[in-house]
Amino acid sequence: MEENIFQQRTDLSGLQQAVHEIQHEIGKVIVGQHMMTRLLLIGLFSDGHILIEGVPGVAKTLTAKLLAKIIDADFSRIQFTPDLMPSDVIGTSVFNAKEAVFTFRRGPVFGNIILIDEINRAPAKTQAALFEVMEERQITVDGATYIMPVPFIILATQNPVEQEGTYRLPEAQLDRFIFKIDVKYPSLQEEIGILTAQQGQTQLQLLNEVKKVLSPIDIQHYRSLIQSIVVEVRLLEFIARIVNETRNNPALYLGASPRASLAILRASKANAAIKGRDFVTPEDILEVAPSVLRHRIILTPEKEMEGITTDDLIGNLLKSIEVPR
């Protein structure tokens, strides 16, 4: 019998096992929300920050906390409020009277996994404090530069912008998130599962049963493996066509930036690796593209008045582009 000529060039069995274990641990507490969990893992292995949007009570914060608990790394949580100042996030210089010098006291943003809860509750000045650290993984204060630890990932939750007391995030900050995950209400069966799970145990008891699966070294190792995933030239062109189409679409006031192209590339590689493949297919790209694009494009006022959503437009856009085979 002729041997299979298609041989796996990269051993992804360890990554697949880690993903399976993470999904199992999250499943101890979270019922359903499989797409959110999958996108969080793709974002983690793609070295990208993630924005999670949904109405209160759909387990946005809980899932982010769970992911941090599963990773054996430094975790910080910052609750954004209207009176939060930039120094409350990044830190501030404090005068040391004994030595007569100013010393920098690090803020809660220094860590590996940073959960920013309700990021759109804080005003623009505080949100802008995150620009440098999200893009460059460093903070500059009083002329001194402080490098963030590796890995460094921000998981931010926000309520829909139509809700009272929220501020729309600036486009420059939205562009720094690899994904925007829209969290929906659970189905009837999932809600019954939630009630059943928490009938016998409290949420805190369920959380205490969750075990650590990954270390920072593991994450770095898997990220380097994902870098070696093969993407054919025709698929690179497919990604470029998708993003370019957003810039020429008459229904859009603002199209996606080159960051979107790079985000789709990184995310599709991680998506393929999680599935156990060392090469990207068009399906990998189509699966991650909506979450990469939905927060980077702005509809024209006319289209918004017609009731069209960004997800509707992205769906139509992806269908209009010929998929390479």
C-alpha positions in Angstrom: 0.0 0.0 0.0 1.4 3.4 -1.0 2.4 5.6 1.9 0.6 8.9 2.5 2.8 11.6 0.9 1.3 14.3 3.1 3.3 14.3 6.3 2.9 16.6 9.2 5.9 19.0 9.3 5.2 20.3 12.8 4.2 18.2 15.8 1.1 19.9 17.2 0.0 17.1 19.5 1.1 18.9 22.6 -0.8 22.0 21.6 -3.9 20.0 20.9 -3.7 18.2 24.2 -3.3 21.6 26.0 -6.4 23.0 24.2 -8.4 20.0 25.1 -7.5 20.3 28.8 -8.2 24.0 28.8 -11.7 23.5 27.2 -12.3 20.7 29.8 -11.4 23.0 32.7 -13.5 25.9 31.4 -16.4 23.5 30.9 -16.4 22.8 34.6 -17.7 26.3 35.2 -19.1 27.7 31.9 -21.9 26.0 30.1 -21.9 26.6 26.3 -20.2 29.7 24.9 -17.9 27.4 22.8 -17.2 30.1 20.2 -16.0 32.6 22.9 -13.8 29.9 24.4 -12.3 29.0 21.0 -11.6 32.6 20.1 -10.0 33.3 23.4 -7.6 30.4 22.9 -6.8 31.6 19.3 -6.2 35.1 20.6 -3.9 33.7 23.4 -1.8 31.7 21.0 -1.8 34.6 18.5 -0.3 37.0 21.1 -3.4 39.3 20.7 -5.5 41.4 23.0 -9.2 40.5 23.1 -12.4 42.7 23.5 -15.4 40.8 24.8 -18.8 42.6 24.4 -22.2 41.5 25.8 -25.0 42.5 28.1 -24.4 42.0 31.8 -24.6 38.5 33.1 -23.5 36.4 30.1 -20.2 35.3 31.8 -17.8 37.7 30.0 -15.8 38.5 33.1 -16.1 34.9 34.5 -14.6 33.4 31.3 -11.7 35.9 31.3 -11.0 35.1 34.9 -11.1 31.4 34.2 -8.6 31.7 31.4 -6.2 33.5 33.7 -6.7 30.9 36.4 -5.8 28.1 33.9 -2.6 29.8 33.0 0.1 29.7 35.7 1.0 33.4 35.4 0.6 36.8 37.0 -3.0 38.1 36.9 -4.4 41.5 37.5 -7.9 42.8 37.3 -8.8 46.5 36.8 -12.3 47.7 37.2 -12.8 50.7 34.9 -14.9 53.5 36.3 -15.7 57.1 35.2 -13.3 58.5 37.9 -10.3 56.2 37.1 -7.1 58.1 36.2 -4.3 56.9 33.9 -1.9 56.7 36.9 -4.4 54.2 38.5 -3.7 51.9 35.5 0.0 52.3 34.5 1.4 53.5 37.8 3.0 56.7 39.1 6.2 58.2 40.4 6.3 58.5 44.2 8.8 60.6 46.1 11.0 58.6 48.4 11.8 61.1 51.3 14.5 58.9 52.8 16.6 58.8 49.6 15.2 62.1 48.2 14.4 60.6 44.8 11.3 59.7 42.8 10.7 56.0 42.4 8.2 54.5 40.0 5.4 52.5 41.6 4.0 50.0 39.0 0.3 50.0 38.4 -2.0 46.9 38.0 -1.4 46.8 34.2 2.0 45.1 34.9 1.4 41.4 34.7 0.8 38.5 32.2 -2.9 38.4 32.0 -4.7 41.7 32.6 -8.5 41.7 32.9 -10.0 45.1 32.3 -13.6 45.0 33.3 -16.1 47.3 31.6 -13.4 49.1 29.7 -15.9 51.5 28.1 -17.0 52.9 31.6 -13.8 55.0 31.8 -13.3 58.3 29.8 -11.0 58.8 26.8 -8.1 60.0 28.9 -7.8 56.8 30.8 -8.5 54.6 27.8 -5.6 56.4 25.9 -3.2 55.3 28.7 -3.4 51.8 27.2 -2.3 52.8 23.6 1.4 52.3 24.1 1.3 49.2 26.3 -1.2 47.4 24.0 0.8 48.0 20.9 4.5 48.1 22.0 4.3 46.0 25.3 6.0 48.8 27.1 5.2 51.9 29.2 7.1 55.2 29.2 6.9 57.3 32.3 9.0 60.4 33.1 11.4 59.4 30.3 12.0 55.9 31.5 10.7 52.8 29.6 9.4 49.7 31.4 9.1 46.5 29.4 6.1 44.3 30.0 6.5 40.6 31.0 6.0 37.8 28.4 3.3 36.8 27.8 1.3 40.0 28.0 -2.4 39.9 27.0 -5.3 42.2 27.8 -8.7 40.7 28.1 -11.2 43.6 28.1 -15.0 43.3 28.6 -17.5 46.0 27.7 -21.2 46.5 27.7 -22.9 47.5 24.5 -22.3 51.2 23.8 -26.0 51.9 23.7 -26.1 51.3 27.5 -26.1 54.3 29.9 -22.8 55.4 31.3 -20.6 54.0 28.5 -18.0 55.7 26.3 -17.3 54.5 22.8 -13.7 53.3 22.5 -11.5 55.3 20.1 -10.8 53.6 16.7 -7.1 53.6 17.4 -7.6 51.6 20.5 -10.2 49.2 19.0 -7.6 48.5 16.2 -5.2 47.2 18.9 -7.6 44.3 19.8 -7.1 41.2 17.6 -10.7 40.1 18.2 -14.0 41.6 19.3 -16.1 38.7 20.6 -19.9 39.2 20.7 -21.3 37.1 23.5 -25.0 36.1 23.1 -27.6 34.9 25.6 -27.4 31.2 26.3 -29.9 28.9 24.6 -32.7 27.4 26.7 -30.9 24.1 27.1 -27.6 25.9 28.0 -29.5 27.9 30.6 -31.0 24.7 32.1 -27.4 23.4 32.2 -26.2 26.5 34.1 -29.0 26.1 36.7 -28.2 22.4 37.0 -24.5 22.9 37.5 -24.9 25.6 40.2 -27.7 23.8 42.0 -25.3 21.6 43.9 -22.2 23.8 44.0 -21.6 27.5 44.2 -19.7 29.4 41.5 -16.8 29.8 43.9 -16.7 26.1 44.5 -16.7 25.4 40.8 -13.9 27.9 40.3 -11.8 26.2 43.0 -11.9 22.9 41.1 -10.2 24.5 38.0 -6.6 23.4 37.5 -3.7 25.2 35.9 -2.8 23.8 32.5 -0.3 26.2 30.9 2.8 28.0 32.0 4.3 31.2 30.3 7.0 29.0 28.8 4.4 26.6 27.3 2.7 29.6 25.7 5.9 30.9 24.2 6.7 27.4 22.8 3.3 27.0 21.2 3.4 30.5 19.7 6.7 29.7 18.1 5.2 26.5 16.7 2.3 28.4 15.3 4.7 30.8 13.5 5.9 27.9 11.4 2.4 27.1 10.1 2.4 27.3 6.3 0.2 29.8 4.5 0.2 29.6 0.7 0.6 32.7 -1.4 -3.0 32.4 -2.8 -4.3 32.5 0.8 -2.2 35.6 1.6 -3.8 37.2 -1.4 -7.3 36.1 -0.2 -6.7 37.8 3.2 -5.5 41.0 1.4 -8.6 41.0 -0.8 -10.9 40.6 2.2 -9.4 43.6 4.0 -9.1 45.7 0.8 -12.8 45.2 0.1 -13.7 46.9 3.3 -11.9 50.0 2.1 -13.8 50.1 -1.2 -17.2 49.2 0.1 -19.7 52.1 -0.3 -21.6 51.0 2.8 -18.6 51.7 5.0 -17.4 55.0 6.3 -14.2 53.4 7.7 -12.5 50.3 6.4 -10.0 48.0 8.1 -6.3 48.9 8.5 -3.2 46.7 7.7 -3.4 45.6 11.3 -6.5 43.7 10.3 -4.7 41.7 7.6 -1.9 40.8 10.0 -4.5 39.8 12.7 -6.3 37.5 10.2 -3.0 35.9 9.3 -1.9 35.3 12.9 -5.4 34.1 14.0 -5.9 31.8 11.0 -2.5 30.1 11.8 -3.5 29.6 15.4 -6.9 28.3 14.2 -5.3 25.7 12.0 -2.8 24.7 14.7 -5.6 24.1 17.3 -7.3 21.8 14.7 -4.0 19.9 14.4 -2.9 21.1 11.0 0.4 22.7 10.1 -1.1 24.6 7.1 -3.9 27.1 6.7 -7.1 26.5 4.7 -9.6 29.1 3.4 -12.0 27.9 6.1 -9.5 28.9 8.9 -9.5 32.4 7.4 -13.3 32.6 7.0 -13.9 31.5 10.6 -11.7 34.2 12.2 -12.3 37.1 9.8 -15.7 38.3 11.3 -14.2 38.6 14.8 -11.1 40.4 13.4 -13.1 42.9 11.3 -16.3 43.7 13.3 -14.7 46.4 15.5 -12.5 47.8 12.8 -15.1 49.0 10.4 -17.7 51.7 10.6 -21.0 51.7 8.6 -22.2 54.9 6.9 -25.0 56.6 8.8 -27.4 55.7 5.9 -26.7 52.0 6.3 -27.1 52.2 10.1 -30.5 53.8 9.7 -31.5 50.9 7.4 -30.8 48.6 10.3 -27.8 46.8 8.8 -25.2 45.6 11.2 -21.5 45.2 10.8 -21.8 41.4 11.0 -24.4 41.5 8.2 -22.1 43.5 6.0 -19.0 41.3 6.8 -21.1 38.2 6.0 -22.1 39.6 2.6 -18.6 40.8 1.9 -17.0 37.3 2.6 -19.6 35.7 0.3 -18.8 38.1 -2.5 -15.1 37.2 -2.6 -14.1 34.1 -4.5 -12.6 31.5 -2.1 -9.4 30.0 -3.4 -9.3 26.2 -3.8 
